[in-house]
Amino acid sequence: MPINLSKGQKVDLTKGNPGLSKILVGLGWDVNAFDSGVDFDLDAAAFMINASGKCPTEKEFVFYGNLEHASGSVKHLGDNLTGEGEGDDEQIVVDLAKVPANVERIAFTVTIYDAESRNQNFGQVSNAYIHIQDMSTDTDLIRYDLGEDFSIETAIVVGELYRHNGEWKFNAIGSGFQGGLAALCGHYGIEVA
């Protein structure tokens, strides 16, 4: 049975699971497309952040346009264009043992593709969640349901893995941004065209 987290809650991942190395980060959501009459395309991404709180280069930004970090530590399993069906809509695999030493945190985000031109926001999205699964046992370790706190935001930092005293922890963040992916990239030091 996974631990259900609330916003702002932090939990140890590796301390209680000493053999934990490969995890699956699954993100899911439901949308009400009738609100805008246009399909929703939500995108999950991972920002690999150093001590300064920024991505060292754009290569530490793993998303539908850059599916795998050079270290092999973070791998996006592909873009889901509709979010239809049950279960995870997008998944990211993290191999904790391979994460480069200069990466202190990995932030998991969800953005709405083309939100402005499609007149869409997270107020039209429901049942958004993140869960982390131990890939060696297929056991769900934690789950965080975001709730319906967002109305005008077009990007959300869902949560982040971070190193603390040699162990990995997870922080349920759930903070929204306006300005979609461009705003998130700016926040994490990635230049956007």
Disulfide bonds with the S-S distance in Angstrom:
none
